Amino acid sequence: MRIRFYGADVIGVAALNRMFNPLHPLRKYAREIFIVGAGILAVLLVVSGIGSVADSACGNEVLHQELSPNKKLKAVIFQRDCGATTEFSTQISLLNAAEKLPNWKGNLFIGNDLSGIITAKWKSNSLLEIGGTNGGSSSKQENSLENVEIRYD
């Protein structure tokens, strides 16, 4: 078998032609080389898609939104539920005022096992106070984001 492209060899085609030559030493490994290459490609495709598939199984329910005094930013308090195998969590994202909450984890706060009500109150355009976080644990608790200082009580 000889691979040709409009009468001229393309870069790499010469190597393929040598490999498919029955007398070439790698000819007996061509099938294995192809299978390993396809396997590596499949693993890379699966790994790159795991995050998006896992997040698509989750859902966010907005509980409260608090606009900044200048109405440019908002703090969105929401519950994130990723199905029966995980507990829901109360989370907070800081977004532009016109932005819709994406189906993603909170970028500011992720609380676990919280017993009270989480609150968000703007003290100024650059200071946000988060309340009700003392009753449980958190896996994310940013102290500043988007030039906004965050205080927790």
C-alpha positions as CSV (number, residue, x, y, z in Angstrom):
1,M,0.0,0.0,0.0
2,R,1.3,3.4,-0.9
3,I,-0.3,6.6,0.4
4,R,-0.1,9.6,-2.0
5,F,-1.6,13.1,-1.8
6,Y,-2.1,14.7,-5.2
7,G,1.1,13.0,-6.4
8,A,3.3,14.3,-3.7
9,D,4.2,12.9,-0.3
10,V,3.0,14.9,2.6
11,I,5.0,15.3,5.8
12,G,4.7,12.1,7.7
13,V,3.2,10.1,4.8
14,A,6.7,8.8,3.9
15,A,6.9,7.4,7.4
16,L,3.5,5.8,7.1
17,N,4.5,4.3,3.8
18,R,7.6,2.8,5.3
19,M,5.7,1.5,8.3
20,F,3.1,-0.3,6.1
21,N,5.9,-1.8,4.0
22,P,5.7,-5.6,4.8
23,L,9.5,-5.6,5.2
24,H,9.6,-2.7,7.7
25,P,10.7,-3.8,11.2
26,L,7.8,-1.9,12.9
27,R,5.2,-3.4,10.6
28,K,4.5,-6.2,13.0
29,Y,3.7,-3.6,15.7
30,A,1.5,-1.3,13.6
31,R,-1.7,-2.6,15.0
32,E,-0.5,-2.3,18.6
33,I,0.8,1.2,18.0
34,F,-2.6,2.2,16.5
35,I,-4.5,0.7,19.4
36,V,-2.3,2.4,22.0
37,G,-2.6,5.7,20.3
38,A,-6.4,5.4,20.0
39,G,-6.5,4.5,23.7
40,I,-4.5,7.5,24.8
41,L,-6.7,9.7,22.7
42,A,-9.9,8.2,24.3
43,V,-8.5,8.7,27.8
44,L,-7.7,12.3,27.1
45,L,-11.2,12.9,25.7
46,V,-12.8,11.3,28.7
47,V,-10.7,13.1,31.3
48,S,-11.3,16.5,29.6
49,G,-15.0,15.9,29.7
50,I,-15.4,14.7,33.3
51,G,-15.7,18.2,34.8
52,S,-18.4,19.4,32.5
53,V,-20.3,16.1,32.8
54,A,-20.1,16.2,36.6
55,D,-21.3,19.9,36.7
56,S,-24.2,19.2,34.4
57,A,-25.6,16.7,36.9
58,C,-25.7,19.5,39.5
59,G,-28.3,22.2,39.9
60,N,-28.3,25.7,41.5
61,E,-31.4,27.2,43.2
62,V,-31.1,30.9,44.0
63,L,-32.1,31.7,47.5
64,H,-31.3,35.4,47.6
65,Q,-29.5,38.2,45.7
66,E,-28.0,41.3,47.2
67,L,-27.0,44.2,44.9
68,S,-24.0,46.4,45.7
69,P,-24.8,50.0,46.6
70,N,-23.7,51.2,43.1
71,K,-25.6,48.3,41.5
72,K,-22.6,47.0,39.5
73,L,-22.1,43.7,41.4
74,K,-24.3,41.3,43.2
75,A,-23.8,38.6,45.8
76,V,-25.9,35.5,45.0
77,I,-26.7,33.0,47.7
78,F,-27.8,29.7,46.4
79,Q,-28.1,26.0,47.2
80,R,-26.2,23.6,45.0
81,D,-27.5,20.0,44.7
82,C,-25.5,17.4,42.8
83,G,-27.9,14.4,43.2
84,A,-28.6,11.7,45.7
85,T,-25.0,10.7,46.4
86,T,-23.9,14.1,47.7
87,E,-25.3,16.6,50.2
88,F,-26.6,19.9,49.0
89,S,-24.5,22.9,50.0
90,T,-25.1,26.6,50.5
91,Q,-22.8,28.7,48.3
92,I,-22.2,32.3,47.4
93,S,-21.0,33.8,44.1
94,L,-20.0,37.3,43.4
95,L,-21.2,38.3,39.9
96,N,-21.7,41.4,37.7
97,A,-25.2,42.7,38.4
98,A,-26.5,41.8,34.9
99,E,-24.9,38.3,34.9
100,K,-27.1,35.2,35.4
101,L,-25.9,32.6,37.9
102,P,-24.1,29.9,35.9
103,N,-24.5,26.2,36.8
104,W,-21.1,26.2,38.5
105,K,-19.7,26.1,42.0
106,G,-19.7,29.3,44.1
107,N,-16.7,31.5,43.5
108,L,-16.8,33.2,46.9
109,F,-18.1,30.8,49.5
110,I,-19.0,27.0,49.7
111,G,-20.5,26.0,53.0
112,N,-21.1,22.4,54.3
113,D,-23.4,21.3,57.1
114,L,-24.6,24.9,57.8
115,S,-27.5,25.0,60.3
116,G,-28.4,28.7,60.1
117,I,-29.4,31.1,57.4
118,I,-26.6,32.6,55.3
119,T,-26.8,36.4,54.8
120,A,-25.0,38.8,52.6
121,K,-25.0,42.6,53.3
122,W,-23.0,45.2,51.4
123,K,-21.3,47.7,53.7
124,S,-20.0,49.7,50.8
125,N,-19.2,49.0,47.1
126,S,-15.9,47.4,48.2
127,L,-17.0,45.6,51.4
128,L,-19.3,42.6,51.6
129,E,-20.3,41.1,55.0
130,I,-21.3,37.4,55.0
131,G,-23.2,36.2,58.1
132,G,-24.4,32.8,59.4
133,T,-21.2,30.9,58.5
134,N,-20.2,29.9,62.1
135,G,-22.5,26.9,62.4
136,G,-20.7,24.6,60.0
137,S,-17.6,24.0,57.9
138,S,-16.7,25.5,54.6
139,S,-14.6,24.2,51.7
140,K,-14.1,27.6,50.2
141,Q,-14.0,31.0,51.9
142,E,-12.5,33.8,49.9
143,N,-11.4,37.0,51.7
144,S,-11.4,39.2,48.6
145,L,-12.7,38.9,45.0
146,E,-13.0,41.4,42.2
147,N,-11.6,44.2,44.4
148,V,-14.2,43.5,47.0
149,E,-13.2,42.7,50.6
150,I,-15.2,39.9,52.2
151,R,-15.8,39.7,56.0
152,Y,-17.3,36.7,57.7
153,D,-19.0,36.7,61.1
